[in-house]
Amino acid sequence: LASPLHADTFVLDKARSHIAVGAKATTHAFTGVLKDFEVKITGVRKSLDPTAVELKWDFKDLDTDEPKRNANMLNWLDHGKTPGGSFKMTKWIRDAKGQTFARGDITIHGVKKQITFPCKVARNGNTIVTMGTARLDYTDFGLPIIRQLAILTVKPELNISFKLVGTSK
């Protein structure tokens, strides 16, 4: 880990960044986009390796482009009691092939789980881009299978993709 004297702070460009959650249901697939979130990233300038990552969001900011589905999702998540989620990186991993992974704790619905997922960081001039994908099973967080009319089901596997664009200071 870098000492604080050699660490850079990532300054997010929200207009060029996104976090999306993909889901599949019995008859269709849909995507929710996180319209607002907070992220704090510090890392080593030369290697671009992050040393600390913290992400926080409120589920009211996850928009699926269908107001009724958004309202149902907030009820299902018990938004009044557990409005937000978070991720805190605990380890940055570079394997023998040079592939990089983030490991950390994600909290959803008040349940914390450790996840590891592939993640890449690249620099283009002054711009830094962090991209990755993660798969989650929402039942791991104490959430019930979503069913309507006894036959329509939202599969528990969720695909999260993100692209965080910014600069370092």
C-alpha positions in Angstrom: 0.0 0.0 0.0 1.2 3.5 -0.8 1.8 6.0 2.0 -0.6 8.9 2.1 2.2 11.1 0.7 2.3 9.0 -2.5 -1.5 8.5 -2.9 -3.7 10.3 -5.4 -7.4 10.9 -4.9 -9.8 10.1 -7.8 -12.1 13.0 -8.7 -15.3 11.6 -10.3 -16.9 13.0 -13.5 -20.5 11.9 -12.9 -21.6 12.9 -16.3 -19.3 10.4 -17.9 -19.7 7.6 -15.3 -22.4 5.0 -14.7 -23.4 2.1 -12.6 -26.0 -0.2 -13.9 -27.8 -3.3 -12.6 -29.2 -5.8 -15.2 -31.9 -8.3 -14.3 -33.8 -11.0 -16.2 -37.5 -11.8 -15.7 -39.6 -14.6 -17.1 -40.7 -12.6 -20.1 -38.1 -9.8 -20.4 -34.9 -8.3 -19.2 -34.4 -4.8 -17.7 -31.7 -2.5 -16.5 -31.6 -0.1 -13.6 -29.2 2.8 -13.7 -28.0 4.4 -10.5 -28.6 8.1 -11.1 -26.6 9.3 -8.0 -24.0 7.8 -5.8 -20.9 8.7 -3.8 -17.5 7.2 -4.4 -14.2 7.9 -2.8 -11.1 6.3 -4.4 -7.4 6.7 -3.6 -4.6 5.0 -5.3 -1.0 4.9 -6.5 -0.3 7.3 -9.4 2.3 5.2 -11.1 0.6 1.8 -11.0 -3.0 3.1 -10.9 -3.7 0.4 -8.2 -6.4 1.6 -5.9 -5.6 1.5 -2.2 -9.0 2.5 -0.9 -12.5 2.4 -2.5 -15.8 3.3 -0.8 -19.1 3.5 -2.7 -22.4 4.4 -1.2 -25.9 4.8 -2.8 -29.5 5.2 -1.9 -31.8 2.7 -3.7 -34.3 5.5 -4.5 -31.7 6.6 -7.1 -31.8 3.2 -9.0 -34.0 4.0 -12.0 -35.4 1.2 -14.2 -37.4 3.7 -16.4 -40.7 2.3 -15.0 -42.0 4.3 -12.1 -44.3 1.4 -10.9 -41.4 -1.1 -10.9 -39.2 1.5 -9.1 -41.8 1.8 -6.4 -42.3 -1.9 -6.1 -38.5 -2.4 -5.8 -38.3 0.1 -3.0 -41.0 -1.8 -1.1 -39.3 -5.1 -1.7 -36.0 -3.6 -0.4 -37.8 -2.3 2.7 -36.4 1.1 1.7 -37.8 2.8 4.9 -35.5 0.6 7.1 -32.5 0.0 4.8 -32.5 2.8 2.2 -29.0 2.4 0.9 -26.2 0.1 0.0 -22.4 0.3 0.1 -19.2 -1.3 -1.1 -15.8 -1.0 0.6 -12.8 -2.5 -1.0 -10.6 -4.6 1.3 -8.0 -5.8 -1.2 -6.7 -5.1 -4.7 -5.5 -8.3 -6.4 -3.2 -8.7 -9.4 -2.8 -12.3 -10.5 0.1 -13.9 -12.3 -1.4 -13.1 -15.7 -1.7 -9.4 -14.8 -5.5 -9.5 -14.4 -6.8 -7.3 -11.7 -9.7 -7.9 -9.2 -11.3 -5.9 -6.4 -12.3 -7.7 -3.2 -14.5 -6.1 -0.7 -17.7 -6.0 1.4 -21.0 -5.1 -0.2 -23.9 -4.3 2.0 -27.5 -4.5 0.7 -30.7 -4.8 2.8 -28.6 -4.6 5.9 -26.6 -7.8 5.0 -22.9 -7.6 4.3 -21.2 -10.1 2.0 -17.7 -10.3 0.6 -17.4 -10.3 -3.2 -14.5 -10.5 -5.6 -14.9 -9.2 -9.2 -12.7 -8.3 -12.2 -11.9 -4.7 -12.4 -9.6 -2.6 -14.7 -8.1 0.8 -14.3 -6.6 2.7 -17.2 -5.2 6.2 -17.8 -5.7 8.2 -21.0 -3.8 11.5 -20.5 -5.3 13.0 -17.4 -8.4 10.8 -17.5 -8.6 7.7 -15.4 -11.2 5.0 -16.2 -12.2 2.2 -13.8 -14.5 -0.5 -15.3 -15.8 -3.8 -14.0 -18.6 -6.2 -13.7 -19.9 -8.2 -10.7 -22.6 -10.8 -10.3 -24.8 -10.9 -7.3 -27.6 -13.2 -6.1 -30.1 -11.0 -4.3 -31.3 -13.9 -2.2 -27.9 -13.8 -0.5 -29.0 -10.5 1.1 -32.1 -11.8 2.7 -34.4 -10.7 -0.2 -37.2 -13.0 -1.4 -37.6 -14.2 -4.9 -39.7 -11.6 -6.8 -42.9 -13.3 -8.2 -46.0 -11.9 -9.8 -49.1 -13.8 -10.8 -47.5 -17.0 -9.5 -45.6 -17.5 -12.8 -43.7 -14.3 -13.5 -40.3 -14.3 -11.7 -37.3 -12.0 -11.6 -34.3 -14.3 -11.5 -32.1 -13.7 -8.5 -28.9 -13.3 -10.5 -28.1 -9.6 -11.0 -25.3 -8.3 -13.3 -23.7 -5.1 -12.1 -21.5 -3.1 -14.5 -19.8 0.1 -13.9 -17.6 2.7 -15.5 -16.1 5.4 -13.4 -14.4 8.2 -15.2 -12.4 11.0 -13.6 -9.1 12.5 -12.9 -6.5 12.3 -10.1 -5.3 15.0 -7.8 
